[in-house]
Amino acid sequence: MSDPKKLNPWLFIWRALRLRCPECGVSPMFKPWRLTRSLYDWFNPLDGCPRCGYAYRREPGYFMMAICALNYGLVCAPAIATAYLVESIWSPPMWMHVAFILAPMPFMSFLLARHAKSLFVAFDHYCDPHVKAPPGTDTTDVVTASPVHSH
């Protein structure tokens, strides 16, 4: 790009937290919770944005990093910080740590899965924006490979 436009990272984060398309910020990335009828509907985003055509998924396995790193981090980091803070101030018995910090973690992971995926898509779009070519331009890349010689 000869004239890169200045991207605002907070705009992408705001759209992700609202579970909106990172490109246009209007269309939702997921089915609304009241229309969700299965775990598939809950965990998987829509195919793409109906307004701007942005594809939410680039390839199979695209969201593995979102689930493994972002969702895990969004759940574990506050839990560890809370456990450390509670232990250093009140020093409660271990069963209280398990009941009030460890037990809610799977539930929080379930609730934050959509936001982790949305934040991952927004971060990916911020770092590598899918810029549409102006109408009338040729978008095919011509790759000339040198012949491979085997000796």
Number of C-alpha atoms within 10 A of each C-alpha: 5 4 5 6 7 6 11 9 12 9 15 25 20 15 22 25 15 17 25 21 27 29 23 14 19 16 17 20 27 22 16 11 9 6 10 13 10 8 9 9 15 18 17 17 19 15 13 17 22 14 13 13 12 17 17 23 15 9 8 7 9 14 20 12 14 21 20 11 13 20 23 19 15 17 20 17 11 13 18 13 11 15 19 13 12 14 14 10 8 8 13 12 9 9 10 13 18 13 10 13 17 15 12 13 17 12 10 15 18 14 15 19 21 23 19 26 26 28 24 23 25 27 17 14 16 18 11 9 13 12 10 8 9 8 7 6 7 8 10 6 6 6 6 6 6 6 6 6 5 4 3
